[in-house]
């Protein structure tokens, strides 16, 4: 797992240095420094070009990042290296198109010169390596601080033929380290990622990372967010991961959590199976965050899942109930007992409407026992929670201040989750991606099973 990537010298093309092993500076610099920075990438043919360089760096607002990217773009474009006078007219045409197409808030955030040079680089990258351009958009949905080859090819299930991220890359062959490294090499050549020796992986400038995602349309954001949350959910389902590997995946999941939250703003009940599939993967990665003790991030995830499932399926759907129950558990672990109790009461009220009476007696008894146990639980006992997992019903015992043994905590998950022994007949196996089964009364008063299936995620 997490194989190290051999150093490939990603910061050079021939004799042209891209980053010189130093981070790109985004801020404004003085004119002489801007000119020197430009000349690192473009070899001037004569003194007349010196005047044109001054005009170019002035047009770029003396922004180091814009100058760096523009210089590299010119060095890779033969007609521009022959005559620098061709650059500014082309730049201005692209900037006008950019300002006509991009939201004003994005232009204000990054600056016109930076955006225009990035767009020019992205266009050039797409022509030379379409897979690398798509790969860049995938990277915008995970953490920019630790981009390593093994994330995409060290897990056996990641090589499945129907994975969305592979389809977006237009790759039909087996994904291996060579393919991923080739994409990363192209991105490094364009200064869009940078190799870091000390950590054995690539990083992406946070400004570049944000720009890549924000330039996407809403549909593209949903596509790439879906592809990456699907990839990360496979990692969370693996049973042989080391603690080091799990810790390395967490930043990617938390970054992806923000990306999915942004991409799913404004969805409705008619959004379709593709959205429900994304939410299912998101639910799975949120469970992973809880198991790893990342309760704050898990709380954000379970809140979002509860809202999305309620919107897509309604309050009485098994997935909605499961998300609400997990939300209540996490709230209680965060000490927000009043809100947890309120949500658990909602779950019980829903259960009254959808379950047979004999099941309700069992659930009520479980909830009552749980509440009594919670009232007696001391603050010192909270460290026992670190080993708990959602859906785990392992009995626990601990000694209270009077020497009595409190075994009631063994009902913790059953009390907060309606998937108790009684209600499980109704809810079935509610793990993301599974087909929950319900029991309903037929016309003769009997009971029959009806399967509820989830649409397969599909994008045009």
HELIX and SHEET records of a PDB file:
HELIX    1   1 UNK A   31  UNK A   39  1                                   9    
HELIX    2   2 UNK A   48  UNK A   59  1                                  12    
HELIX    3   3 UNK A   64  UNK A   75  1                                  12    
HELIX    4   4 UNK A   78  UNK A   82  1                                   5    
HELIX    5   5 UNK A   85  UNK A  101  1                                  17    
HELIX    6   6 UNK A  104  UNK A  110  1                                   7    
HELIX    7   7 UNK A  112  UNK A  128  1                                  17    
HELIX    8   8 UNK A  130  UNK A  139  1                                  10    
HELIX    9   9 UNK A  150  UNK A  153  1                                   4    
HELIX   10  10 UNK A  156  UNK A  159  5                                   4    
HELIX   11  11 UNK A  164  UNK A  169  1                                   6    
HELIX   12  12 UNK A  177  UNK A  189  1                                  13    
HELIX   13  13 UNK A  206  UNK A  214  1                                   9    
HELIX   14  14 UNK A  218  UNK A  237  1                                  20    
HELIX   15  15 UNK A  243  UNK A  263  1                                  21    
HELIX   16  16 UNK A  273  UNK A  291  1                                  19    
HELIX   17  17 UNK A  295  UNK A  313  1                                  19    
HELIX   18  18 UNK A  318  UNK A  333  1                                  16    
HELIX   19  19 UNK A  337  UNK A  354  1                                  18    
HELIX   20  20 UNK A  357  UNK A  376  1                                  20    
HELIX   21  21 UNK A  379  UNK A  387  5                                   9    
HELIX   22  22 UNK A  408  UNK A  411  5                                   4    
HELIX   23  23 UNK A  412  UNK A  416  1                                   5    
HELIX   24  24 UNK A  424  UNK A  427  1                                   4    
SHEET    1   A 2 UNK A  12  UNK A  13  0                                        
SHEET    2   A 2 UNK A  16  UNK A  17 -1                                        
SHEET    1   B 2 UNK A 194  UNK A 196  0                                        
SHEET    2   B 2 UNK A 201  UNK A 203 -1                                        
SHEET    1   C 2 UNK A 398  UNK A 399  0                                        
SHEET    2   C 2 UNK A 405  UNK A 406 -1                                        
SHEET    1   D 2 UNK A 437  UNK A 441  0                                        
SHEET    2   D 2 UNK A 447  UNK A 451 -1                                        
END                                                                             
